[in-house]
Amino acid sequence: MTRWNQQVDNLTHHIYFRACAFALIAIGFFTGQPILFFMGSLYLVYFIVSYYYLENVGKRLELTIVDGQVKLFPGETGVIKLKVEQPSWLPVFSGRIQLVADNNIEFQNGDRRTRTSHLKLPFSLMGKSELVIEVPFIAKERGVAKLHHIEMQISHFIDFGKVYLQKNDLTKFEALVYSEQIPVTGLERITPKNQGTYPMRSSLFEDVSTIIGTRDYAAGDSFNKIHWKASAKVTRLQTKVHEKTSQLSWLIVFDIRSGNMEERIKGITNLLHHATKFNIPFSLIVNIKRVGTPSYLELPYGEGKRHLQTALNMLARLQGNSVSIGMPTFERITFQHALNVPYVILCGEGDRLKGWRMPPSTYVNLLDVENAGCTLRPWRTVAGKEAVNG
């Protein structure tokens, strides 16, 4: 429900009309002219009724966003549902609603500007009733569109008096526009012929951040894999058991500061759809600084349509002006993640990623933007350093 800042415009010329009304009443009373007295009294009653109407018609008026979130792709049509309720008996004969939203959506019959989209639409509402208004719009670009300003204007039913009801703070509505896809060539580089033949429980890769249990210590176990608390409880050495990760898992690393940001996001979107289609688990990390742990943006490993939707939501919310972490720190973070996965896809400019070190056991590719598409290129490691093979 939206609470309003109300401003009433009764127009200054009413002051003069009121003075004329009092003058007519006085002249009619003292001169015995009933017609003048009646005209003055009639206008005075009209003014009192008008003043009461403008002061009270908007006090209890309520506006609710019916659906708080809409998800769609560019080119699709969405609808904002507004429910207007008038609990009082005062009707709205001539009302108008003005909406201001982000410009990655375009209102039908509206005005799309540099940063915002505007729409003005009329409405009327009887007292003690409600009205649901459907506002159609078209998704234009990837991003999150929010309503930043809502204004209601209610005109007097006879003269030019108006009531302005404004809501300037952020409302609880957003249109989440997912990214489009552009083709990615070279996918055969990260789709082995034996895809799907190795169950995750027999994988050679482990997620060291996830402990699913312990077992008795065996000769050859790494010293840093000993679970000391569990060992103390059972009075014998226990080794940590980590969750296995798929041999086809992808780690997608996105540098938000690289050029052609939108094209790279479209390429990443294509990779995500491909991974979902072939049941390939994937994780996504972005060098956007965030509060908490981890201190960067991360989507943990998962697969399936629900995981894809979570990833698309994450990509839709990315903004190029976000605060990012430094590249040396991002390199260390990527290296630690890459220790546990067979395939890493770096999404960024080669110059910004030059000199990065990757684990020798990991197969690394660079997502490069080319003309109307993206290409996966091998990222070769020589003596611990890489060079981009064009």
TIBAKOL-381858 format. One record per residue (C-alpha): residue number from 1; residue in three letters; x, y, z. Coordinates in steps of 0.2 Angstrom, whole numbers. Example, Ala and Ser with C-alpha at 12.3 -4.5 7.8 and 13.67 -1.06 7.14 Angstrom:
+-----+---------+-------+-------+-------+
: num : residuo :     u :     v :     w :
+-----+---------+-------+-------+-------+
:   1 :     ala :    62 :   -22 :    39 :
:   2 :     ser :    68 :    -5 :    36 :
+-----+---------+-------+-------+-------+
# end
This chain:
+-----+---------+-------+-------+-------+
: num : residuo :     u :     v :     w :
+-----+---------+-------+-------+-------+
:   1 :     met :     0 :     0 :     0 :
:   2 :     thr :     7 :    17 :    -5 :
:   3 :     arg :     6 :    32 :     7 :
:   4 :     trp :     5 :    49 :    -1 :
:   5 :     asn :    12 :    66 :     1 :
:   6 :     gln :    -3 :    77 :    -2 :
:   7 :     gln :    -4 :    95 :   -10 :
:   8 :     val :   -20 :   104 :   -13 :
:   9 :     asp :   -21 :   118 :   -26 :
:  10 :     asn :   -37 :   128 :   -23 :
:  11 :     leu :   -31 :   142 :   -34 :
:  12 :     thr :   -29 :   160 :   -28 :
:  13 :     his :   -43 :   167 :   -38 :
:  14 :     his :   -55 :   158 :   -26 :
:  15 :     ile :   -51 :   172 :   -14 :
:  16 :     tyr :   -58 :   185 :   -25 :
:  17 :     phe :   -73 :   175 :   -29 :
:  18 :     arg :   -76 :   172 :   -10 :
:  19 :     ala :   -75 :   191 :    -7 :
:  20 :     cys :   -88 :   194 :   -21 :
:  21 :     ala :   -99 :   181 :   -13 :
:  22 :     phe :   -98 :   189 :     4 :
:  23 :     ala :  -101 :   206 :    -5 :
:  24 :     leu :  -117 :   200 :   -14 :
:  25 :     ile :  -124 :   192 :     2 :
:  26 :     ala :  -121 :   209 :    11 :
:  27 :     ile :  -128 :   219 :    -3 :
:  28 :     gly :  -143 :   208 :    -4 :
:  29 :     phe :  -146 :   208 :    14 :
:  30 :     phe :  -145 :   226 :    17 :
:  31 :     thr :  -154 :   231 :     1 :
:  32 :     gly :  -168 :   218 :     2 :
:  33 :     gln :  -163 :   210 :   -15 :
:  34 :     pro :  -166 :   192 :   -12 :
:  35 :     ile :  -158 :   187 :   -29 :
:  36 :     leu :  -142 :   194 :   -24 :
:  37 :     phe :  -142 :   186 :    -7 :
:  38 :     phe :  -147 :   169 :   -15 :
:  39 :     met :  -133 :   170 :   -28 :
:  40 :     gly :  -120 :   175 :   -15 :
:  41 :     ser :  -126 :   161 :    -3 :
:  42 :     leu :  -126 :   148 :   -17 :
:  43 :     tyr :  -108 :   152 :   -22 :
:  44 :     leu :  -102 :   152 :    -4 :
:  45 :     val :  -110 :   134 :    -1 :
:  46 :     tyr :  -102 :   129 :   -18 :
:  47 :     phe :   -85 :   135 :   -12 :
:  48 :     ile :   -87 :   126 :     5 :
:  49 :     val :   -91 :   110 :    -4 :
:  50 :     ser :   -77 :   112 :   -16 :
:  51 :     tyr :   -65 :   115 :    -2 :
:  52 :     tyr :   -71 :   100 :     8 :
:  53 :     tyr :   -69 :    89 :    -8 :
:  54 :     leu :   -52 :    94 :   -12 :
:  55 :     glu :   -46 :    92 :     6 :
:  56 :     asn :   -53 :    75 :     9 :
:  57 :     val :   -54 :    66 :    -8 :
:  58 :     gly :   -36 :    60 :    -7 :
:  59 :     lys :   -34 :    57 :    11 :
:  60 :     arg :   -39 :    39 :    12 :
:  61 :     leu :   -35 :    34 :    -6 :
:  62 :     glu :   -24 :    19 :    -8 :
:  63 :     leu :   -14 :    12 :   -22 :
:  64 :     thr :    -6 :    -6 :   -21 :
:  65 :     ile :     6 :   -15 :   -33 :
:  66 :     val :    -3 :   -31 :   -36 :
:  67 :     asp :    12 :   -41 :   -42 :
:  68 :     gly :    28 :   -36 :   -35 :
:  69 :     gln :    40 :   -44 :   -48 :
:  70 :     val :    38 :   -48 :   -66 :
:  71 :     lys :    52 :   -58 :   -76 :
:  72 :     leu :    53 :   -57 :   -94 :
:  73 :     phe :    65 :   -57 :  -109 :
:  74 :     pro :    69 :   -42 :  -121 :
:  75 :     gly :    54 :   -40 :  -133 :
:  76 :     glu :    42 :   -48 :  -122 :
:  77 :     thr :    26 :   -38 :  -115 :
:  78 :     gly :    23 :   -37 :   -96 :
:  79 :     val :    10 :   -29 :   -86 :
:  80 :     ile :    10 :   -18 :   -70 :
:  81 :     lys :    -6 :   -21 :   -60 :
:  82 :     leu :   -11 :    -6 :   -50 :
:  83 :     lys :   -26 :    -7 :   -38 :
:  84 :     val :   -33 :     9 :   -33 :
:  85 :     glu :   -45 :     9 :   -18 :
:  86 :     gln :   -56 :    23 :   -11 :
:  87 :     pro :   -63 :    19 :     6 :
:  88 :     ser :   -72 :    35 :     8 :
:  89 :     trp :   -88 :    40 :    -1 :
:  90 :     leu :   -80 :    54 :   -11 :
:  91 :     pro :   -79 :    49 :   -29 :
:  92 :     val :   -64 :    53 :   -41 :
:  93 :     phe :   -72 :    60 :   -57 :
:  94 :     ser :   -56 :    65 :   -66 :
:  95 :     gly :   -40 :    57 :   -60 :
:  96 :     arg :   -23 :    54 :   -68 :
:  97 :     ile :    -9 :    43 :   -63 :
:  98 :     gln :     9 :    46 :   -68 :
:  99 :     leu :    22 :    33 :   -67 :
: 100 :     val :    41 :    35 :   -69 :
: 101 :     ala :    52 :    19 :   -71 :
: 102 :     asp :    69 :    14 :   -77 :
: 103 :     asn :    71 :    15 :   -96 :
: 104 :     asn :    75 :    -3 :   -99 :
: 105 :     ile :    56 :    -5 :  -101 :
: 106 :     glu :    45 :     5 :  -112 :
: 107 :     phe :    27 :     9 :  -108 :
: 108 :     gln :    14 :     7 :  -122 :
: 109 :     asn :     8 :    25 :  -126 :
: 110 :     gly :    21 :    31 :  -115 :
: 111 :     asp :    37 :    42 :  -116 :
: 112 :     arg :    54 :    33 :  -116 :
: 113 :     arg :    68 :    45 :  -111 :
: 114 :     thr :    87 :    44 :  -109 :
: 115 :     arg :    86 :    36 :   -91 :
: 116 :     thr :    68 :    35 :   -87 :
: 117 :     ser :    51 :    30 :   -95 :
: 118 :     his :    35 :    40 :   -91 :
: 119 :     leu :    17 :    36 :   -93 :
: 120 :     lys :     1 :    46 :   -89 :
: 121 :     leu :   -15 :    37 :   -89 :
: 122 :     pro :   -33 :    44 :   -84 :
: 123 :     phe :   -45 :    35 :   -72 :
: 124 :     ser :   -61 :    38 :   -62 :
: 125 :     leu :   -67 :    29 :   -47 :
: 126 :     met :   -84 :    30 :   -37 :
: 127 :     gly :   -84 :    31 :   -18 :
: 128 :     lys :   -82 :    15 :    -8 :
: 129 :     ser :   -75 :     5 :   -22 :
: 130 :     glu :   -59 :    -1 :   -30 :
: 131 :     leu :   -51 :    -2 :   -47 :
: 132 :     val :   -38 :   -13 :   -55 :
: 133 :     ile :   -28 :    -5 :   -69 :
: 134 :     glu :   -17 :   -15 :   -80 :
: 135 :     val :    -2 :    -5 :   -87 :
: 136 :     pro :     7 :   -14 :  -101 :
: 137 :     phe :    25 :   -12 :  -105 :
: 138 :     ile :    38 :   -19 :  -117 :
: 139 :     ala :    55 :   -25 :  -110 :
: 140 :     lys :    69 :   -17 :  -120 :
: 141 :     glu :    86 :   -21 :  -112 :
: 142 :     arg :    93 :   -32 :   -99 :
: 143 :     gly :    92 :   -25 :   -81 :
: 144 :     val :    80 :   -21 :   -67 :
: 145 :     ala :    66 :    -8 :   -69 :
: 146 :     lys :    59 :    -1 :   -54 :
: 147 :     leu :    46 :    12 :   -51 :
: 148 :     his :    54 :    28 :   -44 :
: 149 :     his :    40 :    40 :   -44 :
: 150 :     ile :    21 :    38 :   -43 :
: 151 :     glu :     9 :    53 :   -44 :
: 152 :     met :    -9 :    55 :   -43 :
: 153 :     gln :   -18 :    70 :   -49 :
: 154 :     ile :   -37 :    73 :   -45 :
: 155 :     ser :   -46 :    87 :   -53 :
: 156 :     his :   -61 :    96 :   -46 :
: 157 :     phe :   -77 :    90 :   -54 :
: 158 :     ile :   -81 :   108 :   -60 :
: 159 :     asp :   -67 :   121 :   -58 :
: 160 :     phe :   -48 :   120 :   -60 :
: 161 :     gly :   -44 :   115 :   -42 :
: 162 :     lys :   -33 :   100 :   -40 :
: 163 :     val :   -26 :    88 :   -28 :
: 164 :     tyr :    -8 :    81 :   -30 :
: 165 :     leu :    -3 :    65 :   -22 :
: 166 :     gln :    15 :    60 :   -24 :
: 167 :     lys :    26 :    45 :   -19 :
: 168 :     asn :    44 :    48 :   -22 :
: 169 :     asp :    53 :    34 :   -13 :
: 170 :     leu :    56 :    17 :   -20 :
: 171 :     thr :    40 :     6 :   -22 :
: 172 :     lys :    40 :   -13 :   -20 :
: 173 :     phe :    40 :   -17 :   -39 :
: 174 :     glu :    53 :   -23 :   -51 :
: 175 :     ala :    53 :   -29 :   -69 :
: 176 :     leu :    67 :   -41 :   -70 :
: 177 :     val :    73 :   -41 :   -89 :
: 178 :     tyr :    84 :   -56 :   -93 :
: 179 :     ser :    99 :   -55 :  -105 :
: 180 :     glu :    98 :   -60 :  -123 :
: 181 :     gln :   109 :   -74 :  -130 :
: 182 :     ile :   122 :   -72 :  -143 :
: 183 :     pro :   131 :   -88 :  -151 :
: 184 :     val :   147 :   -94 :  -143 :
: 185 :     thr :   158 :  -104 :  -155 :
: 186 :     gly :   171 :  -116 :  -148 :
: 187 :     leu :   160 :  -125 :  -136 :
: 188 :     glu :   166 :  -142 :  -142 :
: 189 :     arg :   182 :  -137 :  -132 :
: 190 :     ile :   173 :  -140 :  -116 :
: 191 :     thr :   162 :  -154 :  -120 :
: 192 :     pro :   172 :  -170 :  -119 :
: 193 :     lys :   166 :  -185 :  -130 :
: 194 :     asn :   163 :  -195 :  -114 :
: 195 :     gln :   151 :  -182 :  -107 :
: 196 :     gly :   139 :  -189 :   -94 :
: 197 :     thr :   148 :  -206 :   -92 :
: 198 :     tyr :   156 :  -202 :   -75 :
: 199 :     pro :   144 :  -201 :   -60 :
: 200 :     met :   148 :  -187 :   -48 :
: 201 :     arg :   152 :  -199 :   -34 :
: 202 :     ser :   167 :  -206 :   -44 :
: 203 :     ser :   174 :  -189 :   -48 :
: 204 :     leu :   192 :  -185 :   -46 :
: 205 :     phe :   187 :  -167 :   -40 :
: 206 :     glu :   181 :  -162 :   -23 :
: 207 :     asp :   174 :  -146 :   -16 :
: 208 :     val :   185 :  -142 :    -2 :
: 209 :     ser :   173 :  -129 :     5 :
: 210 :     thr :   160 :  -143 :     8 :
: 211 :     ile :   162 :  -156 :    22 :
: 212 :     ile :   149 :  -170 :    21 :
: 213 :     gly :   157 :  -182 :    34 :
: 214 :     thr :   173 :  -190 :    40 :
: 215 :     arg :   181 :  -207 :    38 :
: 216 :     asp :   196 :  -216 :    47 :
: 217 :     tyr :   213 :  -210 :    42 :
: 218 :     ala :   222 :  -220 :    29 :
: 219 :     ala :   240 :  -220 :    25 :
: 220 :     gly :   243 :  -207 :    11 :
: 221 :     asp :   229 :  -195 :    17 :
: 222 :     ser :   235 :  -176 :    16 :
: 223 :     phe :   239 :  -169 :    34 :
: 224 :     asn :   228 :  -154 :    31 :
: 225 :     lys :   213 :  -165 :    28 :
: 226 :     ile :   213 :  -172 :    45 :
: 227 :     his :   197 :  -167 :    55 :
: 228 :     trp :   204 :  -163 :    72 :
: 229 :     lys :   188 :  -160 :    81 :
: 230 :     ala :   180 :  -177 :    75 :
: 231 :     ser :   197 :  -185 :    79 :
: 232 :     ala :   196 :  -179 :    97 :
: 233 :     lys :   179 :  -186 :    99 :
: 234 :     val :   182 :  -204 :    94 :
: 235 :     thr :   201 :  -204 :   100 :
: 236 :     arg :   207 :  -209 :    83 :
: 237 :     leu :   212 :  -199 :    67 :
: 238 :     gln :   198 :  -194 :    56 :
: 239 :     thr :   199 :  -188 :    38 :
: 240 :     lys :   187 :  -175 :    30 :
: 241 :     val :   176 :  -181 :    17 :
: 242 :     his :   172 :  -168 :     4 :
: 243 :     glu :   158 :  -167 :    -8 :
: 244 :     lys :   162 :  -173 :   -26 :
: 245 :     thr :   161 :  -162 :   -40 :
: 246 :     ser :   157 :  -167 :   -58 :
: 247 :     gln :   171 :  -169 :   -70 :
: 248 :     leu :   161 :  -158 :   -82 :
: 249 :     ser :   159 :  -144 :   -70 :
: 250 :     trp :   161 :  -126 :   -76 :
: 251 :     leu :   168 :  -111 :   -67 :
: 252 :     ile :   163 :   -95 :   -76 :
: 253 :     val :   173 :   -80 :   -70 :
: 254 :     phe :   167 :   -63 :   -76 :
: 255 :     asp :   177 :   -47 :   -75 :
: 256 :     ile :   164 :   -33 :   -74 :
: 257 :     arg :   177 :   -20 :   -78 :
: 258 :     ser :   181 :   -27 :   -95 :
: 259 :     gly :   174 :   -19 :  -111 :
: 260 :     asn :   159 :   -25 :  -121 :
: 261 :     met :   150 :   -29 :  -105 :
: 262 :     glu :   133 :   -32 :  -112 :
: 263 :     glu :   140 :   -43 :  -126 :
: 264 :     arg :   150 :   -54 :  -113 :
: 265 :     ile :   134 :   -56 :  -103 :
: 266 :     lys :   125 :   -62 :  -118 :
: 267 :     gly :   139 :   -74 :  -121 :
: 268 :     ile :   138 :   -80 :  -103 :
: 269 :     thr :   119 :   -82 :  -105 :
: 270 :     asn :   122 :   -93 :  -120 :
: 271 :     leu :   134 :  -104 :  -110 :
: 272 :     leu :   122 :  -106 :   -95 :
: 273 :     his :   108 :  -112 :  -107 :
: 274 :     his :   120 :  -124 :  -115 :
: 275 :     ala :   126 :  -131 :   -98 :
: 276 :     thr :   108 :  -133 :   -92 :
: 277 :     lys :   103 :  -142 :  -108 :
: 278 :     phe :   117 :  -155 :  -106 :
: 279 :     asn :   116 :  -156 :   -87 :
: 280 :     ile :   133 :  -148 :   -84 :
: 281 :     pro :   135 :  -141 :   -66 :
: 282 :     phe :   141 :  -123 :   -66 :
: 283 :     ser :   147 :  -109 :   -54 :
: 284 :     leu :   148 :   -91 :   -57 :
: 285 :     ile :   159 :   -78 :   -49 :
: 286 :     val :   160 :   -59 :   -53 :
: 287 :     asn :   172 :   -47 :   -46 :
: 288 :     ile :   159 :   -35 :   -38 :
: 289 :     lys :   162 :   -31 :   -20 :
: 290 :     arg :   149 :   -35 :    -8 :
: 291 :     val :   146 :   -35 :    11 :
: 292 :     gly :   148 :   -51 :    20 :
: 293 :     thr :   156 :   -68 :    16 :
: 294 :     pro :   161 :   -71 :     3 :
: 295 :     ser :   166 :   -53 :    -1 :
: 296 :     tyr :   163 :   -55 :   -20 :
: 297 :     leu :   148 :   -60 :   -30 :
: 298 :     glu :   146 :   -79 :   -31 :
: 299 :     leu :   134 :   -92 :   -37 :
: 300 :     pro :   138 :  -109 :   -30 :
: 301 :     tyr :   138 :  -125 :   -40 :
: 302 :     gly :   122 :  -132 :   -46 :
: 303 :     glu :   112 :  -138 :   -61 :
: 304 :     gly :    95 :  -138 :   -69 :
: 305 :     lys :    82 :  -125 :   -73 :
: 306 :     arg :    80 :  -118 :   -56 :
: 307 :     his :    99 :  -115 :   -55 :
: 308 :     leu :    98 :  -107 :   -72 :
: 309 :     gln :    85 :   -95 :   -67 :
: 310 :     thr :    95 :   -90 :   -52 :
: 311 :     ala :   110 :   -87 :   -63 :
: 312 :     leu :    99 :   -77 :   -75 :
: 313 :     asn :    92 :   -66 :   -60 :
: 314 :     met :   110 :   -63 :   -55 :
: 315 :     leu :   116 :   -58 :   -72 :
: 316 :     ala :   100 :   -46 :   -74 :
: 317 :     arg :   105 :   -37 :   -59 :
: 318 :     leu :   123 :   -34 :   -63 :
: 319 :     gln :   128 :   -15 :   -66 :
: 320 :     gly :   144 :    -9 :   -74 :
: 321 :     asn :   146 :     5 :   -61 :
: 322 :     ser :   146 :    -7 :   -46 :
: 323 :     val :   162 :    -6 :   -34 :
: 324 :     ser :   174 :   -20 :   -40 :
: 325 :     ile :   188 :   -29 :   -31 :
: 326 :     gly :   206 :   -27 :   -37 :
: 327 :     met :   212 :   -39 :   -51 :
: 328 :     pro :   226 :   -47 :   -40 :
: 329 :     thr :   214 :   -51 :   -27 :
: 330 :     phe :   202 :   -58 :   -40 :
: 331 :     glu :   216 :   -68 :   -47 :
: 332 :     arg :   219 :   -77 :   -30 :
: 333 :     ile :   200 :   -80 :   -28 :
: 334 :     thr :   199 :   -88 :   -45 :
: 335 :     phe :   214 :   -99 :   -42 :
: 336 :     gln :   207 :  -106 :   -26 :
: 337 :     his :   190 :  -109 :   -35 :
: 338 :     ala :   199 :  -117 :   -50 :
: 339 :     leu :   208 :  -130 :   -39 :
: 340 :     asn :   192 :  -140 :   -38 :
: 341 :     val :   185 :  -139 :   -55 :
: 342 :     pro :   191 :  -146 :   -72 :
: 343 :     tyr :   185 :  -132 :   -83 :
: 344 :     val :   187 :  -113 :   -81 :
: 345 :     ile :   180 :  -100 :   -92 :
: 346 :     leu :   187 :   -83 :   -90 :
: 347 :     cys :   176 :   -69 :   -97 :
: 348 :     gly :   185 :   -53 :   -99 :
: 349 :     glu :   198 :   -44 :  -109 :
: 350 :     gly :   214 :   -53 :  -112 :
: 351 :     asp :   225 :   -38 :  -107 :
: 352 :     arg :   216 :   -37 :   -90 :
: 353 :     leu :   219 :   -55 :   -87 :
: 354 :     lys :   237 :   -56 :   -93 :
: 355 :     gly :   249 :   -64 :   -81 :
: 356 :     trp :   235 :   -73 :   -72 :
: 357 :     arg :   241 :   -90 :   -65 :
: 358 :     met :   229 :  -105 :   -66 :
: 359 :     pro :   231 :  -123 :   -58 :
: 360 :     pro :   240 :  -134 :   -71 :
: 361 :     ser :   227 :  -147 :   -69 :
: 362 :     thr :   213 :  -135 :   -75 :
: 363 :     tyr :   208 :  -133 :   -93 :
: 364 :     val :   205 :  -114 :   -95 :
: 365 :     asn :   197 :  -105 :  -109 :
: 366 :     leu :   194 :   -86 :  -113 :
: 367 :     leu :   177 :   -80 :  -119 :
: 368 :     asp :   182 :   -67 :  -132 :
: 369 :     val :   170 :   -55 :  -140 :
: 370 :     glu :   170 :   -55 :  -159 :
: 371 :     asn :   159 :   -45 :  -170 :
: 372 :     ala :   141 :   -52 :  -168 :
: 373 :     gly :   146 :   -67 :  -157 :
: 374 :     cys :   158 :   -74 :  -144 :
: 375 :     thr :   172 :   -87 :  -146 :
: 376 :     leu :   180 :   -98 :  -133 :
: 377 :     arg :   199 :   -98 :  -135 :
: 378 :     pro :   211 :  -109 :  -126 :
: 379 :     trp :   221 :  -101 :  -112 :
: 380 :     arg :   238 :  -109 :  -112 :
: 381 :     thr :   249 :  -110 :   -97 :
: 382 :     val :   268 :  -109 :   -99 :
: 383 :     ala :   279 :  -110 :   -83 :
: 384 :     gly :   264 :  -105 :   -73 :
: 385 :     lys :   260 :   -90 :   -84 :
: 386 :     glu :   247 :   -89 :   -98 :
: 387 :     ala :   246 :   -81 :  -115 :
: 388 :     val :   231 :   -79 :  -125 :
: 389 :     asn :   231 :   -89 :  -141 :
: 390 :     gly :   222 :   -78 :  -154 :
+-----+---------+-------+-------+-------+
# end
